[in-house]
Amino acid sequence: MYSRISRQDLAAKIALDIPDGAYVNLGIGAPTLVANYLPRDREIILHTENGMLGMGGAPEPARIDPDLINAGKQPVTAVPGASYFHHADSFAMMRGGHLDVCVLGAFQVAENGDLANWSTGAPDAIPAIGGAMDLAIGAKSVYVMTDLLTKQGTPKLVQNCDYPLTGVGCVTRVYTDHAVFDVTVAGFAVRELFGDNTVTGLAELTGLDLVTV
């Protein structure tokens, strides 16, 4: 039996790894949870591609402002000093290398850092590239937040992606519910194990040759 942690606990771990002064974009889905766990003793500036810099966490239900949303159309808050700008300016920030970190979800991540997170390629799949392609290439560090396995039990960490790629060789680190992995020239390196998991056990589960940091 393998140990797992919750998405909330995983989001908190990611938040602690973001350095003081970083400009960060949180992708649609689970990565948005990171906003709720940012350390209060650090200044971390959140960017959202629909045109806001200085995004805060989720508001209390009674304080929801329908004009304050993230790229996933979820209600958010604004921190003091937040600014708003055109969608095109937001993408210029992403493409121009002005973001220190982005946190994205994934369907698959390959050993060499290739990322597939916008389509499974299935005939009935609904493509949803959004700004992920721009973030994957533009951010200085790309963190992926995902479950290690699909609902069918198939590993999301693979030797080579089968799904259409979002970015090539772009992923820096993968945070999963079983462990944290760094992308290295030698393949996936286990940075942190959760619970009773072992490197050997996860290697058997994923079918990959894992290394340790």
Number of C-alpha atoms within 10 A of each C-alpha: 6 12 13 18 14 12 18 15 14 25 23 18 16 23 18 14 10 21 15 13 11 16 20 28 26 25 25 20 14 17 23 22 22 24 23 15 17 21 16 7 7 13 14 21 20 23 25 24 26 20 18 22 22 19 26 22 18 19 16 10 8 6 11 15 12 10 10 16 20 23 19 15 12 15 20 22 20 18 14 9 8 15 13 14 12 12 13 12 15 19 18 15 17 28 18 14 15 15 22 19 24 26 28 25 25 19 23 28 31 21 24 21 28 22 31 25 22 23 17 17 12 9 6 7 10 11 12 10 13 14 19 24 20 19 30 28 20 23 25 18 19 25 24 27 25 25 24 25 18 12 8 6 10 12 18 20 26 19 19 14 19 14 17 15 18 22 18 15 16 23 28 19 23 29 23 24 19 24 23 22 25 22 22 16 10 11 19 27 21 20 17 17 18 15 12 11 16 17 18 12 13 19 13 12 15 18 13 17 16 19 17 12 11
